[in-house]
Structure formats: structure tokens, C-alpha cells
Amino acid sequence: MQKSIFITGASSGLGKAAALLFQSKGWHVIATMRQPEKATDLAALENVTVLPLDVTDAQQIKDTVAKVLSIHTIDVVLNNAGYGLIGPLEALTGEQIYTQISTNLSGVIHVCKAFTPYFREKRSGTFINITSTFGLLSYPTCSIYSATKFGIDGFSEALAYELAQFNVQVKVVAPGGMQTDFAGRSLQASTHNAYEQLVAKVSEGYSEEQIAQYTKAEEVAQVIYDAATDGKNQLRYIAGKDAIALYNERLTIGAEEQVRKIKAQFIL
């Protein structure tokens, strides 16, 4: 029997790479995005349904999920939609903070809530929520972005406990740097005069040379596919050499020592 996956933020980057991979494996893909008219290439593929969805709109989430479930069975929900808000906290406006949380964290919560009764009654299903290396540890200028990604990680762990009794799994995929447009279209940067040197130091990690060393979106999509199909009772999947190295370092030397190490890198 053909399986189906519901993906948010599927118009580009990791979401699109995941949609293409699952489609190539014979899955039916429900690819959602804010502007579906920009995904004519996806819509032209066999077994791909493209739908509009803004994850900051809780009512649209309810309506879209209800529409999908009235027509299709869903086996996996991939919460991928999100973007990076980067800058010192002092540089960020209240609207920027609100929109970041609404998109990256609240959107995941509302999508999961909309699908949970369906998975519970079906007594099967998997949520895969995309976090980040910065959902496991953090760096300067990433305070609000990390708040959302740490939030997804904690939310996912708690939800995994709640749904285990119904044979529903919740998994987290935490990528490191990716060779996508995240550092361009999906990154919003703000600065403040008092933090110019710090921002310049952090920005070295977003140089073209550094980005060229990042993991390809297709490689992270493979980790997502593995999480969806490996049958393992596993919560976290770390994706990318940089992410694995940083996470292993935290496990090896401990969180406090790693915090001291990172802080020392940015004391100018």
C-alpha cells in the first residue's frame, strides 16, 4: 500500500529536497507552502499534491489538515517550515520576535495538534520535526532562533511520551549548516552598533567558503527518509558532519564545558 507524507515549507531547500526524495521512493507527497504557484515543477510530478499553507495561520492549518484527511491517508508529517532570525537581541523588533516564534515554533505545535487525533485513532503515524544544531546548543546572535528550535526539541520529546501509548512516534531531525538558500532567502539578519565586532565574528560562519563546506539538502533529506522508514524507537537524528561533531562534543565534555568553550571564541 502506498504511503503518504505531509510536508510544510516544501517550496525550496530542505522541504523540496525531502518532497523529491519521498516522491522518488513511491510515496504520495502532500507538499504545502505559502505560495504554491511557485512550485509548478513539484506540482507536475506524479503522486505530488501541492497545497497552500501558511503555518502562522492556525485556522488555515486546521482547514487544510481537515481537507487532506478527508481525501488521503497520511503516514508521516514533516514539520519543516521555518527561517532564521539572526542578530543580537537588542537589534530585534517585537514584530520580528513574534513572527519568528509564530513560524518556527507555534506552526509546528498547531500542525501536530491538527494531526494528533487522526494518528491516535489510527494508532499509527510519525511526526518528524526539523530543529537545528542550534536547537541542541546555541551561538551568539541566535537567541530567538535557538529559542524556537530548543522549543521544538522539548515539545517533541514531551509529545513522544504522550503518544507512545497509541503507537505514534515523534522524531526530531537536527541539521547543521546546509547548502540551501537558508543563508539568503531564509535568513533575516539585524544588527546593532554595540555588537558590530561580535556580529562580524559570527558572520564568518556564513561566508561563501564556509557555506561550500555545509551538508547538501539532499543528504539531510536522506536522514529524514531514514527516520521515517527505519522502524527505530529513536527520538533525535543529527544530520551533517558539523552538527554531529558539535553534538558529540557536548555529550563528551558536558554542556557547561562546551558553553565555556564557545563563549571564549566570541569574547573580543
Buried (B, 14 or more C-beta within 10 A) or exposed (E): EEBBBBBBBBBBBBBBBBBBBBBEEEBBBBBBBBEBEEBEEBEEBEEBBBBEBBBBBBEBBBEBBEEBBEEEBBBBBBBBBBBBBBBBEEBBEEEBBEBBBBBBBBBBBBBBBBBBEBBBEBEEBBBBBBBBBBBBBBBBBBBBBBBBBBBBBEBBEEBBEEBEEBEBBBBBBBBBBBBBEBBEEBBBBBBBEEBEEBBEBBBEBBEEEBBEEBBBBBBBBBBBBBBBBEEEEEBBBBBBBBBBEBBEBBEEEEEEEBEEEBEEEEEE
